[in-house]
Amino acid sequence: MRHRHLLVASSIFGLAITAPAHAQDNNAEQDGASEDDGAIIVTARRQNERLQDVPASVSVLTADALEKTGAQNAADFSQLTPGVTIVTGTAEAGDTQINIRGINGARDAESSVALVVDGILKTSTAQLNQNQGTLRQVEILKGPQGALYGRNAAAGAIVLQTIKPSDFVEGGVRGSYANDNTFEGTAYISSPLTENIGVVASGYYRTTDGFFFNDFLNDDVVDDQEVWSVDGRLVANLGPATELDVKARYSELRGASINFNSSFHIPAFGATNPAFFEDVNEHPFVYNGNIRPTNEQDSFDISAKIEHDFGDVALTAWALYSDVDQLLTADGTSADFARFIAAADPAAQGVVDSCFATTAQLTGFPIAQPGFIGEIPVPFIFAPANGSTFGAYSPTTCDGTQLQIREQSDFSAEIRLASSGGDALSWEIGGYFLNIDRETGVSIGGDTGAGVSETLLNPAGSANPTSLLLNDEFDTTVYAVFGNAEYAWDDLTIGLALRYDIEDRSSESLVPADALDPFTGGPINPGLAFGAFTPVDETFRQLQPKVSISYQPTPDLNLYANWGIGFKSGGFNNQGSSAIIDANFVQFIGADVSIQDVYDKETSSAFEAGIKGQLANGRITFDLAGYYTDIDDMQFFEFFVGSFGLLRVVSNIDEVEVYGFEFNSTVEVIEGWKFFGSINVNESEIKENSSRPSTVGNESPYTADYTINLGTEIDTPMSDTVDLIVRADYRITGPTWFHSFQDQTSPTLFSGLLPGSALALPSFVGDADFSVAEREAFGVLNLRAGFEIGDFTATVFAENLLNREYLNEVIPAIEFGGSFISPGARRLIGVEVGYSF
């Protein structure tokens, strides 16, 4: 299969050469350049230098490119960058996993991609896909960047620059309207206050009804959203050599959550109903949960940075305080385990079961396939003649409710000294500190028809009695020292960077030890059935070196290579997770899985070599790079559903090998008309996995086999006052597995229940086949066309113009026998107007 992928991608690679493509890594958006000679200036190594001189793959979107593409957040940047994919907002707004060259951020763990805004490292993964103000440049660095950019940069870094006040007043406003009542608006103003002080204020607002509709609630409550943010920046020159930069931002988001359907992969069940054995790519999305899903996200951060030039040495110091609170409520997933049925079973109590109050029997409203309603509310395999099966997120109250909270506040600071440049030897040294306070909670409750309480623990007899509660407090303290040096001999430059991190982490359960589940009578945290919880702590340490070499025989050609170590700290699952999974899956059905309460740190060794250059006075640019990465203890998110409720954990994949290549090119055929494109091909293999031994030989999860970007841009005058601007971007994302368990079969909970049920069938009848859980390749075409008339712009745009139906994410629950799948965005067509001064 891997050889087939290489063959297909190589054919496309040849196509990209014959039809010149846009080099994102050597992005020729030259008219937005930062120097008079057209060179793009970047800060990829914490210093201003030409993109052409950087000995690494760096994708750049200049101010001009940002305006022409309409890109504003990480999802937009990823779509324009080869080898980068993103999953965001499927469960909640702050739930973002960015994959760069086969290294993915694990849900519920730390990110693998650092977010740096105006030189300051953000620390919450919830901010990765937020609007960060009025952008002036975006740089995406690939490969381990911890030695230069700090914590959680194992896969790379996203470096943003926002507008900085200048000596004159400038500003702009832009608004757009599209289908599904989608409105978006941005505005900013920059002005000097005094000779030495300037300010920038900006705002962002977006609202949409979303693409999908809840049939049962008869409302747009599946992916609707409203978000706004305000940003302020003050820059003061405290003297001829000292600058103070103070920033603050606040953001609020309100919308829907858990944009999922459940999909089953059990072939034997599919013999009676094909919906039980379903290719995820063919799933017809139906939303009919009786609970309106909600998502709240409030973010605030404030920072201060000071820079002072001593002459030969420059001092930079900054401090950041950040607070992000997130909450979601949604329908549940537990109906088929009879969790909430036993307490009100009409066969046992002779009463009308409250969980039937919203089913087809009383309302005539059908539940989604493969579900059905029988005479009694128990899963069909236990009562084949008159049982029921509901699935997840159904119109019944049988599946209960869920509430999740994530609250994080942190304080971080960094100080560094660097040479001022101009000499053959340049250097930098510094230190970093971070403290994080984080609380997470997952609560499953009984659905009495009164909605979802936003309190984690609710007593029996209340409107939303709690049946399961996972609630933990985490504390993290990080210390790091770093330094780098670079020496240049004429055409040859060699650099060495080092960083050493110490992360002290602790965790404590906040669940009362005596709290009981009113429905089952057991502990409200099922892990307590295996022993009392005690506070835990661990320390994770890692040295992160990075070596680079660059040879430039001419200013227009750069042959480079680099090698580095990436690092992401280990952490804690909910206490008792290991015992719960062992009892419910390993002992009960012989599942091939092992989860630990403490997951290990992730490290990676990455090598890259490439060549970048330009021809014809910069009208043709190209960048070719090959890379190899060996990842130890890759962190990976697992989702388990069972009679105990649900459990979210992080596991480690012992060793993963990733290798591939990228090619980028841009050709300006005539002045004002460019063709551009890129291709990335990823090959990956799981070499060892003690968590799931049977997955050895499979591919790295969340990693597309290839990505292809093709497009064109026209920026040409129609008259002395009118410019025509057209931009087309077509992105193809290759086949993607979202789990280490791939083209395989596995026993499920049904395999364990069938032999003892009324059917008395062999266990293999309940086994699942996950060959149908791979997301297929898909292409998305975005188009923008309009006019620029002086300071005014008017644009027509289409996102996903061809309305390609594709999947955003597939989360397999292996031992449940199915997946939770989320759809990608559908077609959005609208108009945009703007004014700048």
N, C-alpha and C positions, 0 to 999 in steps of 0.2 A: 504494500500500500504506500509506503514511504517513497519507493522509487517511482510509483505512478504520480505522486504529488510533484516530485522533482521534474518529471517529464512534462507534465501539464504546465507547471510554472515556468520552466525554461522556454517552452513554446511562446508563452505570453511575454516573456522577457524579450525574445527576439522581435515580437510585435511592437513592444515599447520602443525599441531602438529605431525601427523603421518609421514609426510615427512618433517623433520626438516628444518627450514628456517633461512635466514640471518637476524640477529637483527641489523637493521640500528640504533636503539636507543642505543644499547650496542654493537656497531659494532665491530666484532671480527677480524678486519683486523690487528691482533696482530703483524704480522711481520713488520708492519709499525709503531709500537708503539714508544712512546717517553721515555720509561723507560726500564731499564734492565730487570725488572721482567715481561715485556710484557704488562703492564697497559697502556691504552691510556690516555694521558694527554690533558685536554681541558681547555678552558678559559671561560666556560659557565657562570660563575659568576664573571668575570673580575679578576680571580685569577687562578693560575695553580693548578689543582687538578685532581684526577682520575675521569674518566667518571663514574665509578661505584659509586662514592661518591656524585654525583650531584643529588639533590632531585627534578628532573624534567626530562621530555623527551628531550633528546638531540641526534640528529642523527649526526654521524661523518663519514666523508670520510678522511682517512689518506692519506699521500703521496703515499703509496703503492696502496691503493684503487683507487686513482685518476689516477694513471698510468695504472692500469689494466682495468679500465672501460673507459678510455679516456675522463672522465668528465672534462669540462672546464668552464661551466657557469651555471647560475641559472636554465636554462631549463634542463640541464643534472642532476643537483643535485636533482631537484624536481622529476624527473623520477625515482630516486633511493630511494625516501623517502616516507614512508607511511603517508597518511593523507595530502599530499601536492600535489597540481596540479598547473599548470601554463598555461597562455595564453600569448603569446608574439609574436610580429612581424606581427600580422595579418593586422593591419592598417599601422603601421610604426615601425621601429626598436626599438624605445624607448617606445613603447606602451606595457607595461608588467603588468599583474595582477597575483599575486601569492595568492592562496587560501590555508590557513592552518586551518584545522579543522573547516571549515564552515565560516571563516572570510575572505573576499576577498577585494583586493584593487580595488577601483572604478576608472575607466577611467576618466580623467580630475579632479580627486581629489588627495589627498595624498595617498601614499602607506600605506598598513597595515603591511608591513614587513620592518624592519630596515636592512640596509646593512652596515656592519662594516668591514673595511679592515685594518688589522694591527693596531687595536685599535682605528681607526678613523671612525666616523659615516659619511657616504655619504648622501647627502641631495636631490639628484635628482632621481626621479623614473626612468628616462631614463637610468640610469647606472645599474639598477638591473640585466640586462641580458648581460652586457658587459663582455668581457674578462678583468680580473683585474691583469694580470701579471702571474708569475710562482708560482702556488699554492703549498703549503705544507700541508695544512689541511683545511677542511671545516666543520663547525659546524652549524646545523640547529636547532634552539631552538623553541619550540612550546609553544603557550600560551603567554599572555601579558608579554613583556620584557622591557616596558618603564622605570620601576623603576631602572633597571640595565643598559640598553643599550640606553635609550633615546627616541627621537622623532620617531613617526610612527612605533612603535613596538607592536601594539595592537594584531596582530596575531602571531608574533614571530620575530625572527632575524636570518639573515644569517651572520655568522661570518667567515671571511676568513683570513688565514695567508699565506703570500707569503714568498718566500725564502729571507733569511737574510744573508748578507755577513759573512763569517767565516775567520779563520786564514789561509786558503789555497785556491788555485784557483780551481774552479769547473765550469762546464758548460754542456750544452747539446743542441742538435738540433734534431728536429723531423719533418718529412714531410710525407704527405699522398696524394694519388690520388684516386678518386672514380668516378663513373658514373656521367653523366651530367656535365662533365668538372669541377668537384669539387676538388679543391686543397686547402690544409691547411698546414701551416708551423709555427713552433714555435722555438725559440732559446733563450738561456740565457747564461750569463757568470757572475760569481761572483768572486771577487778578492780583496785581501787586497791591499790598496795603500801604507799605512805606518803601523807602529805597532799598531796605534790606529784608523785608518780609513779604511773602506772597502766600496766597491760599488757593485751594481748589475745592470745589464742592460739586458732587455729582449724585445723581439719583437714577434708580432703575425700577421699572414696574412691568409686570406681565400677568395676564390673566387668560385662562382658556377653559372652555367646557370640556376639552379633551376629545379623543377620537371614539371612545367606546361608551356604551349605554347600558345601564342596569335595567333589565326588562322587568324584574319583579318590583323594584322600587319606582320604576317609571321615571328615572332621573339620570342626569349626567353626573354620576358620582363614582366613576371608575378611575379616571385619570384627570379629573379637573384640578386646577391649581391656581392659586393667586400668590404672588411673591413680590415683595418690594424691598429695596435697600437704599441706604444713604451712606455716602462716603465723604469724609473730610480730610484735607491734608494741609498742613501749615509748614512752610519751609522758611527758616530764618538764618541769615548770615550773621553770626555772632561776632565776626571779625573777618579779616582778609583770608584767614586759613581755617575757619571753623564754620560748620553748617549743622543746624539742628533740623531734623525732619520728624514731625509728629503727625500720626495718622489715627483716625478712628472710623469704625464702620458699624452699622447696625442693620440687621436683616430679619424679616419675618416671612415665613411661608405657611400657608394654609392650603390644604388640598386633600387628595385621596391617597390611599396606601394599598399595599398588597395587590398590585395589578397582575393577578395570577388566575389561571385555570389549573385544575388537576388533570393529569393524563395517565392512563394505566398502560402497562406493558406486559400483560399476562396472557400468553398465547392460548392456553387451554380455556380460559374464560372467554377469550375472543371467539371461540368456536360457536358460542351461543349468542354473543353480542359483540360485533366487531369493535365497538368502542372500548372494549377491555384490552384490546391489543392495537395500539394506535401509534402511527408515525407522528412524532411531535410536529413535524412540518406541515402535516395535513389537518391539524386540529382546528375545528370550527369554534372560535372563541364565543362563549356564552357567559354572561354575567347575570346572576339572579340571586345573589346573597341577600338575606333579609336584614343585614346590618350595613349601614352606611359607613364605609371605611374612611378614616380621617388621618391626617398627618399634620403635625405642628412642628415647626423648627424655628427657634429663635437664636440668633447669633449676635454676639457683640465682641469686638476686640479693639484694643487701643495699643499703640506702639510708639516708641520714641527711638530715634537713631541719631547719633552724633558722629561727625567725621571731622578730624583735625589733621592738617598737613604740617608736619614738623620740618619739612624740607626733604630730607632723604628718606624719611619714614612717615607713613600715614597711619593714623589710629581710627578705627571704626568700632563703635560699641552700640548695641541696641538692646532694648527690653520689650517684651510683648506680654500682654495679659489677654486671655481669650476665654470666652464662655459660650458653649453651645448646648442648648437643651432641645431634645427631640422626644416626640411622643407619637405613637400611632395606636389606633383602635381599628379592629376589623372583625369580620366573621371568623369562625373557627374551622378546624379541620378534623374534629374527633368523632363525628357522628357514627362511623362504621365500627367504632370500638365500644359502643353502647355506654360511653362514660356518663352521659347525662340522661340515659333512658332508664337505667335500673331503678332510679328513685321514683319514677312515675310510670312504670310499665302497666298498661291497662290490663294485661292478662293476669298480672299478679295482684293488682289493687282494685280492679273493677272501676277505674276512673278513666276519664278521657285524658290521654297523654298530652301534656302541654306542648311537647315537641311536634305534635301533629297539627298544631293550630295554623301553620303556614304551609301545609303540604297540599298535594293535589286532591287528597280525599275531601278536604274542607273548602279549598279555594279553587280547585280546578287548574291550578298553576303547576306545570310540570317541572321537575328538577332536571338538571343537565344530564345527558348521557355520560356514562352508562348507568346512571342511577335509576331507581324505580321505587314506587311505594307499594308495599304489600299490606296485609292486614295487621301485622304487628311490627313495631319499630325496632327490629333487630337485623343485623347483617344477613343477607340472603343465604350465605353458606351455612349458617347455623339453623335456619328454618327455611329450607328450599321451597316449601309449598306456599308459605304466606309471609315470608320475611321481607325486608326492605334493604336497600343500600342507597346511601345519600351522597357520598363523595364529600369533597371539601367545598366550603363557601356556598352552601346550598340555601334555598329559601326556607328550610326547616329551622327550628330552634334546636334541633338535636345536636348540631355541631358546636354549640357553645359560642363563646366570644374570645377574643384575645386582645391584650394590651401590652405594649412594649414601650419602655422608656430608656433613654440614653442621655445622661447629663454629664458633661465634662467641663471642668475649668482648669486652666493651666497657666503657669507663669514660666517664661523662658528668657534667657539673656545670653548674649555672646559679646566677646571682646576680641579684637585681633589687631596685630601690627603687621604692616606690609611695606615692602620697599616701594618707593615712589616711581620706579621704572626708569628706563633710559640706559641701564647698564646691561651687560651681558648676563649677569646673575640677578635674578629676581627671586624674592622669597616672601613667606607669610607664616606667622605663628598666631595661635589663639586658643581660647577656651570657651566652653559652652556649658550651660546649666539649664535644666528643665525639671519642673515638678508638675505632675498631672494628678488631679482628683477626678475619678470617674465612678459613676454609679450606673448599673444596668439592671433592668428588671423585665421579666416575662411573666405575665399572669394570664391563665386560662380560667374563664368563668362560665357559669351556667347562664343560658339565655332565657330570661323570663319574659322577654318582649319589651323590656324597659330600657334597652340600649346598653351601652358599655360604660361602666364607671371608669374614671381616670385615676382611681385609687388602686394601688396594687393588691392590697389585702382587704377583702370584703367578707363579713361574717355570713354564716348560714342564715337563710331567711331574708337576706337583703335582696335588693333589686338585681344584683349581679354577683351572686355568691362565688367566691374564689375556689377553684378546684385544684389548681396547680400554681405554684409560685417559685420562681427562680429570681433571686435578688441579691446582688453582690456589690461590694464596694472595693475599688481598686485604687492603689496608690503607687505612683511611679516617680522615682527620682533618677535623673540622668546627669552624669558628669562626663565631659569629653575634652580632650586636648587634641590639637591638630596643627599641622604645619606642612608647607610645601616649598619646594625650590625648583627653579628652572634655569638652565644655562644654555645660551645660544652661541654656536660657532658658525658664523657665516650662514650656510644653507642648512645646518643641522641644529636641532633643538631637542634637548632631553629634559624631562621633568619627572620629579618624584614627589608624591604627596602621601602623608600618613595621618591617620586619625585613630585614636583609641577611645572606645566608649565603655562606660560602666553603667548598667541599668539595674537599679535596685527596685524590685517589684514585690508588692504584697497584695493579698486578697482576703476578704472576710465576708462570710455570708450574713445577710441581714434578715434572713427568714427565721421567724420564731420557731424554736425547736419543738414546741408543744402544739403548734398549729396543725389542725387536721383537715383533710379533704371531706367536706360534708356529703359528697356523693359516694366515695369509696370507703371512708373511715380510716384510710391510711394517712401517712405524713403528707402535708401539703406540698413539701418538696420531696419527691420520690427518692432522692438520694439519701435522705435521712433514714430510710429503712435499712440501710447498710452500715449505719454507724453515725455518731455525732460529728459535726463539723468543727474544725478548729482553724484559726487564722493560719495562712501559709505565706511564705515569702521565698523568693529566689533572686539570685544575682546573675546577670548575663553580661559577659565581657567579650570584646572583640577588637582586634587590630585590623584596620582597613587601609592597606596600601594601594596606591595607584601609580603606575609607571607609564609614561608616554614618550614617544619619539616621533619627530617630524623631520622630513627632508624635503626642502623646497629648492629644486634646481633653478626654477624661475618663479617670479611672483605669482604666476598663474597656474602653478602646478604644485600639489602637496601630496607626498606619499607619507602615510602615517601608520602608526600602530600604538595600541595601548592595552594594558592589562590591569585589572583591579579586583579587589575583594568587596563583595556586597554583604550587608548585615541587616538583619531585622530581629529585634529582641523576641525571646520566648514569652510565655504568659500562662494564664490559668483559665481552664474551663470551669463551669459550675462544679463545685465539689459534689462528688458522687456520680459524675457523668460516666466514669469508667465502669462502675459497678452496675449502673442502670443498663448500659448497653450490653454488658456481659450477660446479665440475667435475662434480658428480654430478647436478645438476638443471638448471642453466641450459644448460651446454654439451651435456649428454647428451640431454635431452628438450625443451629450449626453454622451461623453466618461467619463469613471469612472477614472479620473486622475486629480491630483492637484500638481503643481510644484511651488516652491517658488524661488524668486531671490536670497535669502540667505538660504543656507542649513546649518543644525545644526551640531554640533560636534557629533562624534560617541564615545560611551563609552561601555565597556563590562566588565562583572564580570565573571571570569573564575576560576573553581575549577578543580584540577587534583589529583588523588591518584593512586599510583602504587607500583609495586615491581620489582626490577631488581636484577639479580644475575648471578653467574657462578658456574659450576660444573666441576668435572674431571680436575682440574688444568687449568681451562679456556677453555677447549676444547668444552664445551657446555655453551652457554650464553642465557639468556632470559630476556625479559622485557615485563611486562603486565601493562597497564595503562588504567584507565577510566577517562572521563572528562565531565564536564558540563559547558556551557557558555551561559550567557544571555546577549544579545546585544541590546543596546538602540540606536535608530536613526542610524541604519546601513546605510552607504552611498552607493548609488547605481547609476550606470550610465544609462541614458535613451537617446534613439536616436529617434528623430521625423523628419518625412519627410512630406512635404505638399506643397501647392501652394506657400507658403512663402519661400521655399527653404529647408534647413535642419537646425536642431538645436540640439546641444549636451548639455545635462544638467545633474546635479547630484541631486538626490532626496534622501529623508530619509525614510527608513522602520522603523516604530516606535519601534517595538520589535521583535526580532528573538531569538528563543531558539535552541541551538545545544547541542547534547550530543552523546557520542559514546565511543568506546574502541579501543585500539591498542594492538597487540601482535607481538613480534619479537623474533626470535630465530636463533642461529647459531650452527651447529655441525661440528666439524672437525673429520670426520670419521677415517681418517688416516693422518699422517703427510703430509701436502701439498695438501689435498683434503677436501674442505668444501662444505656443503650445507647451504643455508641461505634463509630466507624469512620473510615476514611480512604481516600483514593484518590490515587495518583500516576500521571501520564501522562508518559512520556518520548518525545520525538521526537529522532532523532539522524541524522547523515549524515557519512560520510567525505568530506571535501572534496578532499583530496590525499593520496596515498600512494605515495611513490617506492619503498617496499619491495615493494609489490604494486600496480602502477598500475591493474590491472583492477578493483580493489575500490572505486574512487571511486564514490560514490553509495550504498554499503551503510551499514548501521547500525553504531553503536559496539559492539564485542564485549562480551559478558558483561552487556549492558544489557537488562533486561526492558522490553517495550513499556509495561507498566503493572503496578502492584501495588495490591491492594485489601485492606483489613483491615476486617472486620465482627465485631461481638461484643456480648456483654452480660455484666453482672456483678451478682450478687445477694449482699448482705451484710446479713442481717436477723436479729434475735433470734427464736428459737423459744420461749424461756422466759427466766427470769431468769439462767440459767447456760449456756444453749446457744444458739449462733449458727449459722445456716445460711449456707454460703458456696458459691456456684456461679460459675464463670467459663468462658465459651466464647469461643474465638478462631478465626475462619476467615480464612485468608490465601489469596488468589489471586495467583499470579505469572504474568504474561503471557508470550507467546512470546519466546524468547531465542536469539540467535545467539551462539556462543562463539568465532567467528573473524571476521577481516575479510573472508575469502573466504566467500561465502554462497550465494545462489541462482545458482550458476555451474558451468561445466564446466572441467576442467583436465586437461592431460596428466599421466600418472603414470610411475613407473618401468616399469610394464608396457607403456606406450606405446612406450618406447624399446627394450624387450627383444623384443617380439613380432615385429617385422620380421625379425630375425636368428635367431629360434628355429625349431624344427622345424615350427611351424605356419605361419611366414612370412605372418602376417596384417598388414593395414595398421595403422599406429600408433594411429589413432583408436579401434580396438577396445579399447584399454587405457585410454581416457580415463575420468575420474570425474565424476560429477554430484552436487554437494553440496547440492542442493535438499532432500534428505532428512535433513540434519544439523541442522535447527533444532529446539530443544526446544519442545514444545507447551505451551500454558498448562495449569496445574494448580492445584488447590485442596487445602489441608490444614486439617483441623478438629482442634483441640485442645480437650479438655474436662477440667475439674476440678470435683469436687463433694465437699463434706464438712461436718464439724461442728467447731466450736471450743467446747470445754468447759473454761472456765477457762484454765489454762495448757497444756492438751492440744489437739492437732488430729488429726483422722483424715480422710483424703482418698482418694477413688478418682479416678484420672486415666487419660486416654487421649490419647496423642499419635498424630496421623494416624488418628483414630478410624475413618474410612471406608476406611482401608488403600489410599489412592490410590497407585498405582504411577507414579512419575515419575523423571526423570533428575536427578541432582545436577550432573553436568558432562559436556560433550562436548568432547573435545580432537581436532579434525581434524588429521590429518597429510596435507596436501593432495597432495603429490607421491607419497605411498604409496597414495592412493586410498581412504582410509577414516578412521575416527575411533576414538579410545579413549573409551569411555563408562562412566560410573559411575552406579549406581542411588541414588536417595534412600532415606531411612529408611522402613521399613514400620511397620505398626501396633505400638504399645507400650502395653499396658494393665497397670496395676498399682495397688497400694495404698501409701499413705504415712502415717506417723504421726510426730508431733513433740511436743516438750515444751520450753517456755521458762520462764525464771524471771528 
